[in-house]
Amino acid sequence: MPVSDLVDARVDSRLRQRLRDFRALTFKHEATPLTAFFGTMVVLGGLSVAQSAARVLGASDAMLAIGSFASVCTLLFASPAAPLGIPWNMVVGHAVSVGVALLVHWTELLSGLDLHAQVLVPSAAIALQMQLGAVNPPAAAAAEIFASDPLAQRQPLYGAFFLVAPALVGTAWALLVQYATMRTVKLLKARRDA
């Protein structure tokens, strides 16, 4: 076997292992009304402040704080052990769902047809999420927001920027806050038990 085939096999094996690790990653923590309140405040407050700052800097159509992130916070902070809220489902679910919304939107723009995006987009997004094992209800809601909101469709690059912000940036921010919450809860519990 040539050396290049051995290297390719080793890289492929490592990539598959990293993918398995990412699919198993979780930021579970003990949920309390206090952690739910503060986690949600930090996520939604941070997105709101970033959106306001972007608008002050001239991006008048900036979208970061969208309604589906309230349900993201419910999963991450009120039910952190729920399988639908693991990072794999959050990231892949949002990427796939908004990707479907973009494809439908661009098809409508290019063809002039009305594909009834508000019905087609969430239906196709949920089916594709299931196919990929990355079911995430807030991601389907984000796709529906794109399909029904002209402001979302006016984002730069014919709406493509919506995939970056709010979808992936918001998701990454929410997961970062959940990780910080998990670490803080563990630290406080260790101090209390010591």
PyMOL commands that set and color helices and strands:
alter all, ss='L'
color gray80, all
select helices_A, chain A and resi 3-24+33-56+68-78+83-85+87-111+117-132+137-148+150-153+161-193
alter helices_A, ss='H'
color red, helices_A
deselect
rebuild
show_as cartoon
